[in-house]
Each structure stands twice: as C-alpha cells, then as structure tokens.
Amino acid sequence: MKLSVIIPCHNEAGCVEETIRCLYSALKDVQISHEIVAINDNSTDDTVKNLLALKEFIPTLKLFHNLGPAGFGLAVRTGLDAHQGQVIAIYMADASDSPKDLVHCYQTLMDRNVDCVFGSRFIRGSHVSNYPWHKLILNRLANLFIRFLFGLHSNDITNAFKLYRSHVIEGVRPFLSHHFNLTVELPLKAIVRGYTYAVIPISWSNRKTGVSKLRIKEMGSRYLFIVLYCLLEKWLSRGDYRKKD
C-alpha cells in the first residue's frame, strides 16, 4: 500500500530539508511505496525555495500550498485533500519525529491489520528528549483528561504523529479544526466511530532550529471544543456516524 506522508510547513527553512532527506532515505531503504506531501502553510522565509530545490533530488516529494489562512490544521487538511496513498501519516517538519518510527508504524498497520496506528511518547519503550517542562505538565494533564472522558488505553492523543488508512480519513469528515486541535479531532473521531487502532512507543526530540508554532494560550479553548464535540457525538449520536461493517 502506498504511504502518503503529510508534512505541514510554516517557516521551517532551517530544518525541513534535512527532515525530508532523512525521511526519504528511511522509506527508500525498506522499499515502502510512498509520496511525501509537503504543504507550504503561508511561509514567509525560504521554506518554499528549499522545497523546490529538494524536488530535484527527491522524486517522491510533492509540494502544495495552503491557500487559505495560516493554520496547522488547515495545512494538514490541504494534504488530506491532495494525497494519493492508501495510508496517511501526519509528520512534523521540525525533525521531532523519527523516520524509523514511521517505518515501524507502517509495518504495525500492515501486520496487525488495524485502521490506525497511534504513536505514544509516554509508554514503555518510548523516548522523549528535551521536552519543555511546562508543556510536558500541560500535555500529561490534557491527555489524562481525554483518557478519562473517553475510557481510552492510548495516553498520547494530542500527539500529531499517527497513521490512518485512507478510508478512515474519509470516514471522519467533515473536519472542524483549523489549528493544532486537528491532532485531537482525527483520532477521537476515529475511535468514536469504531475504527480499530494500535498504540506503539515512539521517540520525540525537541526542535533544534526554528520556533514552535504551538501557542498554548491560543489553543486551550480550541482543544476543549473538539474534545467536547467528539464526546457529544459519542454520547448522543446513537451510532449514526460509526463505520459500517
């Protein structure tokens, strides 16, 4: 199955080239059919210039543009509309995700025959490097809250790094999130609507260049909105949106 790796890029000129080179090398080494779908999210630096230059050396790289307002969720949604693979991965441009983990997630999806694979940074076998303490505390509290509300065995729902079969993406439309809250909307809708998933340990490293685009003060109410929206669907929709066997 062809893997579409969606990489939203907003002012990532300092790291996106190395990220994509390492990703391409890892996928090529294990002969996974793939496309790398880079989405320029209204960048004002040399991100687009670097991506265009990279296309000369990486034949599987495709470049699209988020033509609407800047937003992580809107950029990812642009990629979800443009992808051509049967499996979709959300992957960060800042090299915080590991290409080896992506290969492992893909192989897990195939071997276990599940609809989704969720990477967790906080289970046995995972590794986290240089996670800012204030963000770590908020992350753990937010995921504990989500886990309690939905009765989940996944403890890292807010992490963007996840794989979905293409029919899952179609089954959780329409999307509501414009920003990082899409990272919560996709897995929660998939779970509520009855798609199967596996959780595996992954590694995570804080970015070495550039600036994080996540603004906690701006995102708190947006995350809460999506969580409550999915919870209301679980409680009140009477299964109208669940996948059909």
CYANA upper distance limits for C-alpha pairs under 8 A (distance plus 0.5 A):
  1 MET  CA     33 SER  CA      7.36
  1 MET  CA     85 GLY  CA      7.71
  1 MET  CA     86 GLN  CA      6.34
  1 MET  CA     87 VAL  CA      7.39
  2 LYS  CA     32 ILE  CA      7.76
  2 LYS  CA     33 SER  CA      5.36
  2 LYS  CA     34 HIS  CA      5.53
  2 LYS  CA     35 GLU  CA      8.06
  2 LYS  CA     84 GLN  CA      8.40
  2 LYS  CA     85 GLY  CA      5.15
  2 LYS  CA     86 GLN  CA      5.99
  2 LYS  CA     87 VAL  CA      6.78
  3 LEU  CA     32 ILE  CA      7.82
  3 LEU  CA     33 SER  CA      6.70
  3 LEU  CA     34 HIS  CA      4.88
  3 LEU  CA     35 GLU  CA      6.82
  3 LEU  CA     85 GLY  CA      5.64
  3 LEU  CA     86 GLN  CA      6.81
  3 LEU  CA     87 VAL  CA      5.30
  3 LEU  CA     88 ILE  CA      6.37
  3 LEU  CA     89 ALA  CA      7.86
  4 SER  CA     34 HIS  CA      6.16
  4 SER  CA     35 GLU  CA      5.46
  4 SER  CA     36 ILE  CA      6.49
  4 SER  CA     37 VAL  CA      7.16
  4 SER  CA     83 HIS  CA      6.64
  4 SER  CA     84 GLN  CA      7.30
  4 SER  CA     85 GLY  CA      5.51
  4 SER  CA     86 GLN  CA      7.97
  4 SER  CA     87 VAL  CA      6.56
  4 SER  CA     88 ILE  CA      5.30
  4 SER  CA     89 ALA  CA      6.71
  5 VAL  CA     34 HIS  CA      7.96
  5 VAL  CA     35 GLU  CA      6.79
  5 VAL  CA     36 ILE  CA      5.37
  5 VAL  CA     37 VAL  CA      6.24
  5 VAL  CA     88 ILE  CA      6.46
  5 VAL  CA     89 ALA  CA      5.29
  5 VAL  CA     90 ILE  CA      6.60
  5 VAL  CA     91 TYR  CA      6.96
  6 ILE  CA     36 ILE  CA      6.84
  6 ILE  CA     37 VAL  CA      5.27
  6 ILE  CA     38 ALA  CA      6.52
  6 ILE  CA     39 ILE  CA      7.88
  6 ILE  CA     76 VAL  CA      7.24
  6 ILE  CA     79 GLY  CA      6.36
  6 ILE  CA     80 LEU  CA      8.12
  6 ILE  CA     83 HIS  CA      8.46
  6 ILE  CA     88 ILE  CA      7.71
  6 ILE  CA     89 ALA  CA      6.51
  6 ILE  CA     90 ILE  CA      5.59
  6 ILE  CA     91 TYR  CA      6.45
  7 ILE  CA     36 ILE  CA      7.96
  7 ILE  CA     37 VAL  CA      6.58
  7 ILE  CA     38 ALA  CA      5.28
  7 ILE  CA     39 ILE  CA      6.56
  7 ILE  CA     76 VAL  CA      7.85
  7 ILE  CA     79 GLY  CA      8.44
  7 ILE  CA     90 ILE  CA      6.89
  7 ILE  CA     91 TYR  CA      5.68
  7 ILE  CA     92 MET  CA      6.23
  7 ILE  CA     93 ALA  CA      6.34
  8 PRO  CA     38 ALA  CA      6.49
  8 PRO  CA     39 ILE  CA      5.24
  8 PRO  CA     40 ASN  CA      6.92
  8 PRO  CA     41 ASP  CA      7.03
  8 PRO  CA     72 PHE  CA      7.10
  8 PRO  CA     75 ALA  CA      6.12
  8 PRO  CA     76 VAL  CA      6.43
  8 PRO  CA     91 TYR  CA      8.26
  8 PRO  CA     92 MET  CA      7.36
  8 PRO  CA     93 ALA  CA      7.10
  9 CYS  CA     16 VAL  CA      8.14
  9 CYS  CA     38 ALA  CA      7.34
  9 CYS  CA     39 ILE  CA      6.20
  9 CYS  CA     40 ASN  CA      5.55
  9 CYS  CA     41 ASP  CA      6.04
  9 CYS  CA     43 SER  CA      7.84
  9 CYS  CA     47 THR  CA      7.91
  9 CYS  CA     75 ALA  CA      8.43
  9 CYS  CA     93 ALA  CA      6.55
 10 HIS  CA     40 ASN  CA      6.76
 10 HIS  CA     41 ASP  CA      5.35
 10 HIS  CA     42 ASN  CA      6.83
 10 HIS  CA     43 SER  CA      5.41
 10 HIS  CA     47 THR  CA      8.07
 11 ASN  CA     41 ASP  CA      8.46
 11 ASN  CA     42 ASN  CA      8.49
 11 ASN  CA     43 SER  CA      5.27
 11 ASN  CA     44 THR  CA      6.76
 11 ASN  CA     45 ASP  CA      6.05
 11 ASN  CA     46 ASP  CA      7.88
 11 ASN  CA     47 THR  CA      6.34
 11 ASN  CA    210 GLY  CA      8.27
 12 GLU  CA     16 VAL  CA      6.07
 12 GLU  CA     43 SER  CA      8.41
 12 GLU  CA     45 ASP  CA      8.28
 12 GLU  CA     46 ASP  CA      8.48
 12 GLU  CA     47 THR  CA      6.15
 12 GLU  CA     93 ALA  CA      7.32
 12 GLU  CA     94 ASP  CA      7.44
 12 GLU  CA    210 GLY  CA      7.03
 13 ALA  CA     17 GLU  CA      7.87
 13 ALA  CA     45 ASP  CA      7.01
 13 ALA  CA     46 ASP  CA      5.78
 13 ALA  CA     47 THR  CA      4.70
 13 ALA  CA     48 VAL  CA      8.39
 13 ALA  CA     50 ASN  CA      7.15
 14 GLY  CA     47 THR  CA      8.47
 14 GLY  CA    209 THR  CA      6.46
 14 GLY  CA    210 GLY  CA      6.89
 15 CYS  CA     19 THR  CA      6.72
 15 CYS  CA     93 ALA  CA      7.51
 15 CYS  CA     94 ASP  CA      6.24
 15 CYS  CA     95 ALA  CA      7.54
 15 CYS  CA    209 THR  CA      6.87
 15 CYS  CA    210 GLY  CA      8.07
 16 VAL  CA     20 ILE  CA      6.64
 16 VAL  CA     47 THR  CA      7.90
 16 VAL  CA     50 ASN  CA      8.44
 16 VAL  CA     51 LEU  CA      8.29
 16 VAL  CA     93 ALA  CA      5.79
 16 VAL  CA     94 ASP  CA      6.87
 16 VAL  CA     95 ALA  CA      8.10
 17 GLU  CA     21 ARG  CA      6.66
 17 GLU  CA     50 ASN  CA      7.17
 17 GLU  CA     51 LEU  CA      7.46
 17 GLU  CA     54 LEU  CA      7.47
 18 GLU  CA     22 CYS  CA      6.62
 18 GLU  CA     95 ALA  CA      8.35
 19 THR  CA     23 LEU  CA      6.65
 19 THR  CA     93 ALA  CA      6.74
 19 THR  CA     94 ASP  CA      7.35
 19 THR  CA     95 ALA  CA      5.72
 20 ILE  CA     24 TYR  CA      6.46
 20 ILE  CA     36 ILE  CA      8.44
 20 ILE  CA     93 ALA  CA      8.30
 21 ARG  CA     25 SER  CA      6.68
 21 ARG  CA     58 ILE  CA      8.31
 22 CYS  CA     26 ALA  CA      6.74
 22 CYS  CA     99 PRO  CA      7.40
 23 LEU  CA     27 LEU  CA      6.80
 23 LEU  CA     99 PRO  CA      5.69
 24 TYR  CA     28 LYS  CA      6.44
 24 TYR  CA     36 ILE  CA      8.42
 24 TYR  CA     58 ILE  CA      7.90
 25 SER  CA     29 ASP  CA      6.53
 26 ALA  CA     30 VAL  CA      7.24
 26 ALA  CA     99 PRO  CA      6.52
 26 ALA  CA    100 LYS  CA      7.29
 26 ALA  CA    103 VAL  CA      8.09
 27 LEU  CA     31 GLN  CA      6.55
 27 LEU  CA     32 ILE  CA      5.91
 27 LEU  CA     33 SER  CA      8.27
 27 LEU  CA     34 HIS  CA      8.05
 27 LEU  CA     99 PRO  CA      8.18
 27 LEU  CA    103 VAL  CA      7.41
 28 LYS  CA     32 ILE  CA      6.80
 28 LYS  CA     33 SER  CA      8.48
 34 HIS  CA     60 THR  CA      7.37
 34 HIS  CA     85 GLY  CA      7.70
 35 GLU  CA     60 THR  CA      5.34
 35 GLU  CA     61 LEU  CA      6.59
 35 GLU  CA     62 LYS  CA      7.69
 35 GLU  CA     84 GLN  CA      8.49
 35 GLU  CA     85 GLY  CA      7.95
 36 ILE  CA     60 THR  CA      6.34
 36 ILE  CA     61 LEU  CA      5.18
 36 ILE  CA     62 LYS  CA      6.52
 37 VAL  CA     61 LEU  CA      6.69
 37 VAL  CA     62 LYS  CA      5.52
 37 VAL  CA     63 LEU  CA      6.60
 37 VAL  CA     64 PHE  CA      7.80
 37 VAL  CA     79 GLY  CA      6.97
 37 VAL  CA     83 HIS  CA      7.51
 38 ALA  CA     61 LEU  CA      7.70
 38 ALA  CA     62 LYS  CA      6.57
 38 ALA  CA     63 LEU  CA      5.48
 38 ALA  CA     64 PHE  CA      6.78
 38 ALA  CA     79 GLY  CA      8.10
 39 ILE  CA     63 LEU  CA      6.47
 39 ILE  CA     64 PHE  CA      5.39
 39 ILE  CA     65 HIS  CA      5.82
 39 ILE  CA     66 ASN  CA      7.01
 39 ILE  CA     75 ALA  CA      6.53
 39 ILE  CA     76 VAL  CA      7.85
 39 ILE  CA     78 THR  CA      7.74
 39 ILE  CA     79 GLY  CA      7.00
 40 ASN  CA     47 THR  CA      8.01
 40 ASN  CA     48 VAL  CA      7.20
 40 ASN  CA     63 LEU  CA      7.78
 40 ASN  CA     64 PHE  CA      6.73
 40 ASN  CA     65 HIS  CA      5.22
 40 ASN  CA     66 ASN  CA      6.58
 40 ASN  CA     75 ALA  CA      7.85
 41 ASP  CA     65 HIS  CA      6.81
 41 ASP  CA     66 ASN  CA      5.70
 41 ASP  CA     67 LEU  CA      8.43
 41 ASP  CA     70 ALA  CA      6.11
 41 ASP  CA     71 GLY  CA      7.44
 41 ASP  CA     72 PHE  CA      7.98
 41 ASP  CA     75 ALA  CA      6.21
 42 ASN  CA     65 HIS  CA      8.02
 42 ASN  CA     66 ASN  CA      7.20
 42 ASN  CA     67 LEU  CA      8.15
 42 ASN  CA     69 PRO  CA      8.07
 42 ASN  CA     70 ALA  CA      6.20
 43 SER  CA     47 THR  CA      6.94
 43 SER  CA     48 VAL  CA      7.85
 46 ASP  CA     50 ASN  CA      6.58
 47 THR  CA     51 LEU  CA      6.70
 48 VAL  CA     52 LEU  CA      6.60
 49 LYS  CA     53 ALA  CA      6.81
 50 ASN  CA     54 LEU  CA      6.63
 51 LEU  CA     55 LYS  CA      6.79
 51 LEU  CA     63 LEU  CA      7.86
 52 LEU  CA     56 GLU  CA      7.77
 52 LEU  CA     63 LEU  CA      8.25
 53 ALA  CA     57 PHE  CA      8.26
 54 LEU  CA     58 ILE  CA      6.70
 54 LEU  CA     61 LEU  CA      8.42
 55 LYS  CA     59 PRO  CA      6.79
 55 LYS  CA     60 THR  CA      8.46
 55 LYS  CA     61 LEU  CA      6.31
 55 LYS  CA     62 LYS  CA      7.86
 64 PHE  CA     78 THR  CA      8.22
 64 PHE  CA     79 GLY  CA      8.02
 65 HIS  CA     75 ALA  CA      8.23
 65 HIS  CA     78 THR  CA      8.05
 66 ASN  CA     70 ALA  CA      7.80
 66 ASN  CA     74 LEU  CA      7.45
 66 ASN  CA     75 ALA  CA      5.86
 66 ASN  CA     78 THR  CA      6.57
 68 GLY  CA     74 LEU  CA      8.07
 69 PRO  CA     74 LEU  CA      8.22
 70 ALA  CA     74 LEU  CA      7.60
 70 ALA  CA     75 ALA  CA      7.89
 71 GLY  CA     75 ALA  CA      6.61
 71 GLY  CA    178 HIS  CA      6.23
 71 GLY  CA    179 HIS  CA      5.45
 71 GLY  CA    180 PHE  CA      8.22
 72 PHE  CA     76 VAL  CA      6.74
 72 PHE  CA    178 HIS  CA      7.20
 72 PHE  CA    179 HIS  CA      5.21
 72 PHE  CA    180 PHE  CA      6.08
 72 PHE  CA    182 LEU  CA      8.49
 73 GLY  CA     77 ARG  CA      6.54
 73 GLY  CA    177 SER  CA      6.33
 73 GLY  CA    178 HIS  CA      4.88
 73 GLY  CA    179 HIS  CA      4.66
 73 GLY  CA    180 PHE  CA      6.16
 73 GLY  CA    181 ASN  CA      7.61
 73 GLY  CA    182 LEU  CA      5.80
 73 GLY  CA    183 THR  CA      8.34
 74 LEU  CA     78 THR  CA      6.72
 74 LEU  CA    177 SER  CA      7.97
 74 LEU  CA    178 HIS  CA      5.45
 74 LEU  CA    179 HIS  CA      7.11
 75 ALA  CA     79 GLY  CA      7.10
 76 VAL  CA     80 LEU  CA      6.70
 76 VAL  CA     90 ILE  CA      8.19
 77 ARG  CA     81 ASP  CA      6.73
 77 ARG  CA    175 PHE  CA      8.48
 78 THR  CA     82 ALA  CA      6.82
 79 GLY  CA     83 HIS  CA      6.32
 80 LEU  CA    169 ILE  CA      8.26
 83 HIS  CA     88 ILE  CA      8.41
 85 GLY  CA    166 SER  CA      7.76
 86 GLN  CA    165 ARG  CA      6.34
 86 GLN  CA    166 SER  CA      5.53
 86 GLN  CA    167 HIS  CA      8.43
 87 VAL  CA    163 LEU  CA      7.39
 87 VAL  CA    164 TYR  CA      6.21
 87 VAL  CA    165 ARG  CA      4.86
 87 VAL  CA    166 SER  CA      5.93
 88 ILE  CA    163 LEU  CA      6.04
 88 ILE  CA    164 TYR  CA      5.69
 88 ILE  CA    165 ARG  CA      6.58
 88 ILE  CA    166 SER  CA      6.88
 89 ALA  CA    161 PHE  CA      7.55
 89 ALA  CA    162 LYS  CA      6.30
 89 ALA  CA    163 LEU  CA      4.93
 89 ALA  CA    164 TYR  CA      7.00
 90 ILE  CA    160 ALA  CA      6.75
 90 ILE  CA    161 PHE  CA      5.91
 90 ILE  CA    162 LYS  CA      6.43
 90 ILE  CA    163 LEU  CA      7.31
 91 TYR  CA     97 ASP  CA      7.25
 91 TYR  CA    160 ALA  CA      7.67
 91 TYR  CA    161 PHE  CA      6.22
 91 TYR  CA    162 LYS  CA      8.45
 92 MET  CA     96 SER  CA      7.03
 92 MET  CA     97 ASP  CA      6.80
 92 MET  CA    160 ALA  CA      8.33
 92 MET  CA    161 PHE  CA      8.08
 94 ASP  CA    207 ARG  CA      6.09
 94 ASP  CA    208 LYS  CA      8.33
 94 ASP  CA    209 THR  CA      8.02
 94 ASP  CA    210 GLY  CA      8.36
 95 ALA  CA    205 SER  CA      8.02
 95 ALA  CA    207 ARG  CA      6.99
 96 SER  CA    204 TRP  CA      5.81
 96 SER  CA    205 SER  CA      5.13
 96 SER  CA    206 ASN  CA      6.12
 96 SER  CA    207 ARG  CA      6.33
 97 ASP  CA    101 ASP  CA      8.04
 97 ASP  CA    161 PHE  CA      7.81
 97 ASP  CA    203 SER  CA      7.35
 97 ASP  CA    204 TRP  CA      6.07
 97 ASP  CA    205 SER  CA      7.50
 98 SER  CA    102 LEU  CA      7.02
 98 SER  CA    202 ILE  CA      8.28
 98 SER  CA    203 SER  CA      7.07
 98 SER  CA    204 TRP  CA      7.62
 99 PRO  CA    103 VAL  CA      6.92
100 LYS  CA    104 HIS  CA      6.76
101 ASP  CA    105 CYS  CA      6.52
101 ASP  CA    202 ILE  CA      6.40
101 ASP  CA    203 SER  CA      7.81
102 LEU  CA    106 TYR  CA      6.68
103 VAL  CA    107 GLN  CA      6.67
104 HIS  CA    108 THR  CA      6.53
105 CYS  CA    109 LEU  CA      6.68
105 CYS  CA    117 VAL  CA      6.70
105 CYS  CA    118 PHE  CA      8.43
105 CYS  CA    119 GLY  CA      8.05
105 CYS  CA    163 LEU  CA      7.56
105 CYS  CA    200 ILE  CA      8.01
106 TYR  CA    110 MET  CA      6.91
106 TYR  CA    117 VAL  CA      8.44
106 TYR  CA    163 LEU  CA      7.87
107 GLN  CA    111 ASP  CA      6.45
108 THR  CA    112 ARG  CA      6.28
108 THR  CA    113 ASN  CA      8.33
108 THR  CA    117 VAL  CA      7.81
108 THR  CA    198 ALA  CA      8.40
109 LEU  CA    113 ASN  CA      6.12
109 LEU  CA    114 VAL  CA      6.09
109 LEU  CA    115 ASP  CA      7.58
109 LEU  CA    116 CYS  CA      7.16
109 LEU  CA    117 VAL  CA      6.65
109 LEU  CA    163 LEU  CA      8.46
109 LEU  CA    198 ALA  CA      8.27
110 MET  CA    114 VAL  CA      7.88
112 ARG  CA    198 ALA  CA      8.47
114 VAL  CA    195 TYR  CA      8.48
114 VAL  CA    196 THR  CA      5.82
114 VAL  CA    197 TYR  CA      5.93
114 VAL  CA    198 ALA  CA      7.34
115 ASP  CA    164 TYR  CA      6.59
115 ASP  CA    165 ARG  CA      6.09
115 ASP  CA    168 VAL  CA      7.36
115 ASP  CA    195 TYR  CA      6.39
115 ASP  CA    196 THR  CA      5.58
115 ASP  CA    197 TYR  CA      6.18
116 CYS  CA    162 LYS  CA      7.85
116 CYS  CA    163 LEU  CA      5.93
116 CYS  CA    164 TYR  CA      4.99
116 CYS  CA    165 ARG  CA      6.90
116 CYS  CA    168 VAL  CA      8.43
116 CYS  CA    195 TYR  CA      7.91
116 CYS  CA    196 THR  CA      6.79
116 CYS  CA    197 TYR  CA      4.98
116 CYS  CA    198 ALA  CA      6.99
117 VAL  CA    162 LYS  CA      6.29
117 VAL  CA    163 LEU  CA      5.58
117 VAL  CA    164 TYR  CA      7.20
117 VAL  CA    197 TYR  CA      5.88
117 VAL  CA    198 ALA  CA      5.36
117 VAL  CA    199 VAL  CA      6.35
117 VAL  CA    200 ILE  CA      7.88
118 PHE  CA    154 SER  CA      8.24
118 PHE  CA    157 ILE  CA      8.26
118 PHE  CA    161 PHE  CA      7.51
118 PHE  CA    162 LYS  CA      5.20
118 PHE  CA    163 LEU  CA      7.06
118 PHE  CA    197 TYR  CA      7.57
118 PHE  CA    198 ALA  CA      6.69
118 PHE  CA    199 VAL  CA      5.33
118 PHE  CA    200 ILE  CA      7.02
119 GLY  CA    156 ASP  CA      7.97
119 GLY  CA    159 ASN  CA      7.99
119 GLY  CA    161 PHE  CA      6.52
119 GLY  CA    162 LYS  CA      6.32
119 GLY  CA    199 VAL  CA      6.34
119 GLY  CA    200 ILE  CA      5.76
119 GLY  CA    201 PRO  CA      6.27
119 GLY  CA    202 ILE  CA      6.09
120 SER  CA    126 SER  CA      7.59
120 SER  CA    154 SER  CA      7.96
120 SER  CA    155 ASN  CA      7.35
120 SER  CA    156 ASP  CA      5.73
120 SER  CA    157 ILE  CA      8.47
120 SER  CA    159 ASN  CA      7.89
120 SER  CA    199 VAL  CA      7.14
120 SER  CA    200 ILE  CA      6.55
120 SER  CA    201 PRO  CA      5.51
120 SER  CA    202 ILE  CA      6.21
121 ARG  CA    126 SER  CA      5.78
121 ARG  CA    127 HIS  CA      6.82
121 ARG  CA    128 VAL  CA      6.92
121 ARG  CA    156 ASP  CA      7.33
121 ARG  CA    201 PRO  CA      6.55
121 ARG  CA    202 ILE  CA      5.95
121 ARG  CA    203 SER  CA      6.52
121 ARG  CA    204 TRP  CA      7.17
122 PHE  CA    126 SER  CA      6.58
122 PHE  CA    127 HIS  CA      8.10
122 PHE  CA    128 VAL  CA      8.49
122 PHE  CA    155 ASN  CA      7.66
122 PHE  CA    156 ASP  CA      7.57
122 PHE  CA    201 PRO  CA      7.83
123 ILE  CA    201 PRO  CA      6.46
124 ARG  CA    201 PRO  CA      7.23
125 GLY  CA    201 PRO  CA      6.01
125 GLY  CA    202 ILE  CA      7.88
126 SER  CA    201 PRO  CA      5.06
126 SER  CA    202 ILE  CA      5.36
126 SER  CA    203 SER  CA      5.85
127 HIS  CA    201 PRO  CA      8.48
127 HIS  CA    202 ILE  CA      7.10
127 HIS  CA    203 SER  CA      4.98
127 HIS  CA    204 TRP  CA      6.81
128 VAL  CA    203 SER  CA      6.19
128 VAL  CA    204 TRP  CA      5.34
128 VAL  CA    205 SER  CA      6.48
129 SER  CA    204 TRP  CA      6.67
129 SER  CA    205 SER  CA      5.15
129 SER  CA    206 ASN  CA      6.77
130 ASN  CA    205 SER  CA      6.88
130 ASN  CA    206 ASN  CA      6.01
131 TYR  CA    135 LYS  CA      7.79
131 TYR  CA    136 LEU  CA      6.83
131 TYR  CA    205 SER  CA      7.80
131 TYR  CA    206 ASN  CA      6.52
132 PRO  CA    136 LEU  CA      6.59
133 TRP  CA    137 ILE  CA      6.71
134 HIS  CA    138 LEU  CA      6.90
135 LYS  CA    139 ASN  CA      6.39
136 LEU  CA    140 ARG  CA      6.66
137 ILE  CA    141 LEU  CA      6.76
138 LEU  CA    142 ALA  CA      6.52
139 ASN  CA    143 ASN  CA      6.61
139 ASN  CA    158 THR  CA      8.16
140 ARG  CA    144 LEU  CA      6.52
141 LEU  CA    145 PHE  CA      6.68
142 ALA  CA    146 ILE  CA      6.82
143 ASN  CA    147 ARG  CA      6.41
143 ASN  CA    155 ASN  CA      6.45
143 ASN  CA    156 ASP  CA      6.52
143 ASN  CA    157 ILE  CA      6.94
143 ASN  CA    158 THR  CA      7.38
144 LEU  CA    148 PHE  CA      6.59
144 LEU  CA    155 ASN  CA      7.52
145 PHE  CA    149 LEU  CA      6.78
146 ILE  CA    150 PHE  CA      6.67
146 ILE  CA    152 LEU  CA      8.45
146 ILE  CA    157 ILE  CA      8.33
146 ILE  CA    227 VAL  CA      7.81
147 ARG  CA    151 GLY  CA      5.92
147 ARG  CA    152 LEU  CA      5.43
147 ARG  CA    153 HIS  CA      7.68
147 ARG  CA    154 SER  CA      7.68
147 ARG  CA    155 ASN  CA      7.01
148 PHE  CA    152 LEU  CA      7.65
149 LEU  CA    231 LEU  CA      8.14
150 PHE  CA    231 LEU  CA      7.84
154 SER  CA    199 VAL  CA      6.95
157 ILE  CA    183 THR  CA      8.02
157 ILE  CA    184 VAL  CA      6.58
157 ILE  CA    187 PRO  CA      7.37
157 ILE  CA    188 LEU  CA      8.28
158 THR  CA    181 ASN  CA      8.42
158 THR  CA    183 THR  CA      6.21
158 THR  CA    184 VAL  CA      5.81
159 ASN  CA    183 THR  CA      6.93
159 ASN  CA    184 VAL  CA      8.34
160 ALA  CA    183 THR  CA      5.43
160 ALA  CA    184 VAL  CA      8.43
164 TYR  CA    168 VAL  CA      6.69
164 TYR  CA    169 ILE  CA      7.35
165 ARG  CA    169 ILE  CA      7.45
166 SER  CA    170 GLU  CA      7.00
167 HIS  CA    171 GLY  CA      6.49
168 VAL  CA    172 VAL  CA      6.76
168 VAL  CA    190 ALA  CA      7.25
168 VAL  CA    195 TYR  CA      7.70
169 ILE  CA    173 ARG  CA      7.17
169 ILE  CA    186 LEU  CA      8.32
171 GLY  CA    190 ALA  CA      8.32
171 GLY  CA    243 LYS  CA      7.52
172 VAL  CA    186 LEU  CA      7.50
172 VAL  CA    189 LYS  CA      6.42
172 VAL  CA    190 ALA  CA      6.81
172 VAL  CA    193 ARG  CA      8.18
175 PHE  CA    182 LEU  CA      8.40
175 PHE  CA    185 GLU  CA      8.25
176 LEU  CA    182 LEU  CA      8.21
176 LEU  CA    185 GLU  CA      8.41
177 SER  CA    181 ASN  CA      6.31
177 SER  CA    182 LEU  CA      5.47
177 SER  CA    185 GLU  CA      7.65
177 SER  CA    226 ILE  CA      8.10
178 HIS  CA    182 LEU  CA      7.40
179 HIS  CA    219 MET  CA      8.39
180 PHE  CA    184 VAL  CA      8.40
180 PHE  CA    214 LEU  CA      7.65
180 PHE  CA    219 MET  CA      7.87
181 ASN  CA    185 GLU  CA      6.85
181 ASN  CA    219 MET  CA      7.76
181 ASN  CA    222 ARG  CA      6.78
181 ASN  CA    223 TYR  CA      5.61
181 ASN  CA    226 ILE  CA      7.45
182 LEU  CA    186 LEU  CA      6.57
183 THR  CA    187 PRO  CA      7.68
184 VAL  CA    188 LEU  CA      6.59
184 VAL  CA    223 TYR  CA      7.76
184 VAL  CA    226 ILE  CA      7.71
184 VAL  CA    227 VAL  CA      7.81
185 GLU  CA    189 LYS  CA      6.42
185 GLU  CA    226 ILE  CA      6.57
185 GLU  CA    227 VAL  CA      7.84
185 GLU  CA    230 CYS  CA      7.98
186 LEU  CA    190 ALA  CA      6.67
187 PRO  CA    191 ILE  CA      6.61
188 LEU  CA    192 VAL  CA      6.50
188 LEU  CA    227 VAL  CA      8.24
188 LEU  CA    230 CYS  CA      7.01
189 LYS  CA    193 ARG  CA      6.35
189 LYS  CA    230 CYS  CA      6.78
190 ALA  CA    194 GLY  CA      6.92
190 ALA  CA    195 TYR  CA      5.91
191 ILE  CA    195 TYR  CA      6.11
191 ILE  CA    196 THR  CA      7.66
191 ILE  CA    197 TYR  CA      8.36
192 VAL  CA    230 CYS  CA      7.84
192 VAL  CA    233 GLU  CA      8.12
192 VAL  CA    234 LYS  CA      6.31
192 VAL  CA    242 ARG  CA      7.74
193 ARG  CA    239 GLY  CA      7.95
193 ARG  CA    241 TYR  CA      6.45
193 ARG  CA    242 ARG  CA      4.44
193 ARG  CA    243 LYS  CA      6.31
194 GLY  CA    242 ARG  CA      6.12
194 GLY  CA    243 LYS  CA      6.43
195 TYR  CA    243 LYS  CA      7.45
207 ARG  CA    211 VAL  CA      8.43
207 ARG  CA    212 SER  CA      8.31
214 LEU  CA    219 MET  CA      8.19
215 ARG  CA    219 MET  CA      6.69
216 ILE  CA    220 GLY  CA      6.57
218 GLU  CA    222 ARG  CA      8.15
219 MET  CA    223 TYR  CA      6.54
220 GLY  CA    224 LEU  CA      6.80
221 SER  CA    225 PHE  CA      6.56
222 ARG  CA    226 ILE  CA      6.94
223 TYR  CA    227 VAL  CA      6.70
224 LEU  CA    228 LEU  CA      6.58
225 PHE  CA    229 TYR  CA      6.51
226 ILE  CA    230 CYS  CA      6.66
227 VAL  CA    231 LEU  CA      6.64
228 LEU  CA    232 LEU  CA      6.55
229 TYR  CA    233 GLU  CA      6.86
230 CYS  CA    234 LYS  CA      6.75
231 LEU  CA    235 TRP  CA      6.71
232 LEU  CA    236 LEU  CA      6.14
232 LEU  CA    237 SER  CA      7.91
233 GLU  CA    237 SER  CA      5.48
234 LYS  CA    238 ARG  CA      8.06
234 LYS  CA    239 GLY  CA      8.05
237 SER  CA    241 TYR  CA      7.82
